[in-house]
Amino acid sequence: MTREHLVTTGEELARRYVDTFNDRDVDAWVALFAEDAVVHDPFFPEPSKGREAIKDVEDSVLRAFPDMQWRQLRPAIDVGDRVAVELAVNAVNDGPLDMPGGELPATGRAISFETGTFWLIGPDGLITEERSYFDATGVAAQLGITP
């Protein structure tokens, strides 16, 4: 398999993923995904399907956490068409949270967590599927929004 268009290694993809997010270059970040990519996230009951849906979710996250920063914890693991990366996430909830039942006002609380993110990569080097795993209940508790 070759990744000629966008990236050549999983590590390069991981660096671009983190850097474009931290630089708030949402268009460049979304361009790392295939047009019909699917993203599974523990905070959302249904996957985001397609670049526009992925961009909408990211815009919503940045509205709720405008200072969010990602940090890569270890080198990416790159095996064929699969890449795994570990990230640390830090942010303060300074904007409204879009929730399935409606919008919640900002809590002003900080969150900090680690996540494992796994990608399936297409032949063009773009992410076709993303699955992230983290303690969503723990993050909700940090925000003070658990029962």
C-alpha positions as a Markdown table, in Angstrom:
| # | Residue | x | y | z |
|---|---|---|---|---|
| 1 | Met | 0.0 | 0.0 | 0.0 |
| 2 | Thr | 1.2 | 3.5 | -0.8 |
| 3 | Arg | 0.3 | 6.8 | 0.8 |
| 4 | Glu | 1.4 | 9.1 | -1.9 |
| 5 | His | -1.0 | 12.1 | -1.7 |
| 6 | Leu | -1.0 | 13.2 | 1.9 |
| 7 | Val | 1.2 | 11.4 | 4.3 |
| 8 | Thr | 3.8 | 8.7 | 4.1 |
| 9 | Thr | 3.7 | 7.3 | 7.6 |
| 10 | Gly | 1.4 | 6.9 | 10.5 |
| 11 | Glu | 3.7 | 9.1 | 12.6 |
| 12 | Glu | 3.5 | 11.9 | 10.0 |
| 13 | Leu | -0.3 | 11.6 | 10.0 |
| 14 | Ala | -0.4 | 11.7 | 13.8 |
| 15 | Arg | 1.8 | 14.8 | 13.8 |
| 16 | Arg | -0.4 | 16.6 | 11.2 |
| 17 | Tyr | -3.6 | 15.5 | 13.1 |
| 18 | Val | -2.3 | 17.0 | 16.3 |
| 19 | Asp | -0.7 | 20.1 | 14.8 |
| 20 | Thr | -3.6 | 21.1 | 12.6 |
| 21 | Phe | -6.0 | 20.7 | 15.5 |
| 22 | Asn | -3.9 | 22.7 | 17.9 |
| 23 | Asp | -3.4 | 25.4 | 15.3 |
| 24 | Arg | -7.2 | 25.5 | 14.9 |
| 25 | Asp | -6.9 | 24.8 | 11.2 |
| 26 | Val | -10.1 | 22.8 | 11.1 |
| 27 | Asp | -10.1 | 22.7 | 7.2 |
| 28 | Ala | -6.7 | 21.2 | 7.1 |
| 29 | Trp | -7.6 | 18.8 | 10.0 |
| 30 | Val | -10.8 | 17.7 | 8.2 |
| 31 | Ala | -8.8 | 17.2 | 5.0 |
| 32 | Leu | -6.9 | 14.3 | 6.7 |
| 33 | Phe | -10.2 | 12.4 | 6.4 |
| 34 | Ala | -11.6 | 10.7 | 3.3 |
| 35 | Glu | -14.8 | 12.4 | 1.9 |
| 36 | Asp | -16.9 | 9.4 | 3.2 |
| 37 | Ala | -14.9 | 8.8 | 6.5 |
| 38 | Val | -16.7 | 7.5 | 9.6 |
| 39 | Val | -15.7 | 8.7 | 13.1 |
| 40 | His | -16.7 | 6.8 | 16.3 |
| 41 | Asp | -16.4 | 8.8 | 19.5 |
| 42 | Pro | -17.5 | 7.7 | 23.0 |
| 43 | Phe | -19.3 | 11.0 | 23.6 |
| 44 | Phe | -21.7 | 10.5 | 20.6 |
| 45 | Pro | -24.2 | 7.7 | 20.3 |
| 46 | Glu | -24.0 | 7.6 | 16.5 |
| 47 | Pro | -20.8 | 7.8 | 14.4 |
| 48 | Ser | -20.1 | 11.0 | 12.4 |
| 49 | Lys | -20.3 | 10.1 | 8.7 |
| 50 | Gly | -18.6 | 12.2 | 6.0 |
| 51 | Arg | -16.3 | 15.2 | 6.2 |
| 52 | Glu | -19.1 | 17.7 | 6.8 |
| 53 | Ala | -20.4 | 15.8 | 9.8 |
| 54 | Ile | -16.9 | 15.4 | 11.1 |
| 55 | Lys | -16.3 | 19.1 | 10.7 |
| 56 | Asp | -19.6 | 20.0 | 12.4 |
| 57 | Val | -18.6 | 17.9 | 15.5 |
| 58 | Glu | -15.1 | 19.4 | 15.6 |
| 59 | Asp | -16.5 | 23.0 | 15.4 |
| 60 | Ser | -18.9 | 22.1 | 18.2 |
| 61 | Val | -16.0 | 20.7 | 20.4 |
| 62 | Leu | -13.9 | 23.9 | 19.8 |
| 63 | Arg | -16.9 | 26.1 | 20.6 |
| 64 | Ala | -17.3 | 24.3 | 24.0 |
| 65 | Phe | -13.5 | 24.0 | 24.6 |
| 66 | Pro | -11.8 | 26.9 | 22.8 |
| 67 | Asp | -8.5 | 26.3 | 24.5 |
| 68 | Met | -8.4 | 22.5 | 23.9 |
| 69 | Gln | -4.9 | 21.1 | 23.2 |
| 70 | Trp | -3.8 | 17.7 | 22.2 |
| 71 | Arg | -0.4 | 16.2 | 22.8 |
| 72 | Gln | 0.9 | 12.9 | 21.3 |
| 73 | Leu | 2.2 | 10.7 | 24.1 |
| 74 | Arg | 4.1 | 8.1 | 22.2 |
| 75 | Pro | 5.1 | 7.4 | 18.6 |
| 76 | Ala | 2.3 | 6.2 | 16.4 |
| 77 | Ile | 2.1 | 2.5 | 15.7 |
| 78 | Asp | 1.8 | 2.0 | 11.9 |
| 79 | Val | 0.9 | -1.4 | 10.5 |
| 80 | Gly | -0.2 | -1.6 | 6.9 |
| 81 | Asp | -3.4 | 0.3 | 6.6 |
| 82 | Arg | -3.9 | 0.7 | 10.4 |
| 83 | Val | -2.5 | 3.4 | 12.7 |
| 84 | Ala | -2.8 | 3.7 | 16.5 |
| 85 | Val | -1.9 | 6.9 | 18.4 |
| 86 | Glu | -2.2 | 7.9 | 22.1 |
| 87 | Leu | -3.1 | 11.4 | 22.9 |
| 88 | Ala | -3.4 | 13.5 | 26.0 |
| 89 | Val | -6.2 | 16.1 | 26.0 |
| 90 | Asn | -6.5 | 19.3 | 28.2 |
| 91 | Ala | -9.2 | 22.0 | 28.0 |
| 92 | Val | -11.5 | 24.2 | 29.9 |
| 93 | Asn | -15.2 | 24.2 | 29.1 |
| 94 | Asp | -15.7 | 27.9 | 28.3 |
| 95 | Gly | -18.6 | 27.5 | 25.8 |
| 96 | Pro | -21.9 | 25.7 | 25.5 |
| 97 | Leu | -21.9 | 21.9 | 25.2 |
| 98 | Asp | -24.0 | 20.4 | 22.4 |
| 99 | Met | -25.7 | 17.4 | 24.0 |
| 100 | Pro | -28.3 | 15.0 | 22.6 |
| 101 | Gly | -31.0 | 16.6 | 24.9 |
| 102 | Gly | -30.0 | 20.1 | 24.0 |
| 103 | Glu | -27.3 | 22.7 | 24.8 |
| 104 | Leu | -25.7 | 22.9 | 28.3 |
| 105 | Pro | -24.2 | 26.1 | 29.4 |
| 106 | Ala | -20.4 | 26.3 | 30.0 |
| 107 | Thr | -19.3 | 24.8 | 33.3 |
| 108 | Gly | -16.0 | 26.7 | 33.4 |
| 109 | Arg | -14.3 | 23.4 | 34.6 |
| 110 | Ala | -11.1 | 21.9 | 33.3 |
| 111 | Ile | -10.9 | 18.5 | 31.8 |
| 112 | Ser | -7.8 | 16.3 | 31.3 |
| 113 | Phe | -7.8 | 12.8 | 29.9 |
| 114 | Glu | -5.9 | 10.3 | 27.7 |
| 115 | Thr | -7.3 | 8.6 | 24.6 |
| 116 | Gly | -6.4 | 5.8 | 22.2 |
| 117 | Thr | -7.2 | 6.7 | 18.6 |
| 118 | Phe | -7.2 | 4.1 | 15.9 |
| 119 | Trp | -7.4 | 4.8 | 12.2 |
| 120 | Leu | -8.0 | 2.8 | 9.1 |
| 121 | Ile | -6.1 | 4.4 | 6.2 |
| 122 | Gly | -7.2 | 4.4 | 2.6 |
| 123 | Pro | -4.7 | 3.9 | -0.3 |
| 124 | Asp | -4.6 | 7.7 | -0.7 |
| 125 | Gly | -3.3 | 8.2 | 2.8 |
| 126 | Leu | -6.6 | 9.6 | 4.1 |
| 127 | Ile | -8.3 | 8.4 | 7.3 |
| 128 | Thr | -11.4 | 6.3 | 6.3 |
| 129 | Glu | -12.4 | 5.3 | 9.8 |
| 130 | Glu | -11.5 | 6.6 | 13.2 |
| 131 | Arg | -12.3 | 5.0 | 16.6 |
| 132 | Ser | -11.3 | 6.7 | 19.8 |
| 133 | Tyr | -11.5 | 5.2 | 23.3 |
| 134 | Phe | -11.4 | 7.2 | 26.5 |
| 135 | Asp | -13.3 | 7.4 | 29.8 |
| 136 | Ala | -16.2 | 9.5 | 28.7 |
| 137 | Thr | -17.9 | 9.0 | 32.2 |
| 138 | Gly | -14.8 | 10.3 | 33.9 |
| 139 | Val | -14.7 | 13.4 | 31.6 |
| 140 | Ala | -18.4 | 14.0 | 32.3 |
| 141 | Ala | -17.6 | 13.8 | 36.0 |
| 142 | Gln | -14.8 | 16.4 | 35.6 |
| 143 | Leu | -17.4 | 18.7 | 34.0 |
| 144 | Gly | -19.8 | 18.1 | 36.8 |
| 145 | Ile | -22.5 | 16.8 | 34.5 |
| 146 | Thr | -23.0 | 13.2 | 35.8 |
| 147 | Pro | -26.0 | 12.3 | 38.0 |
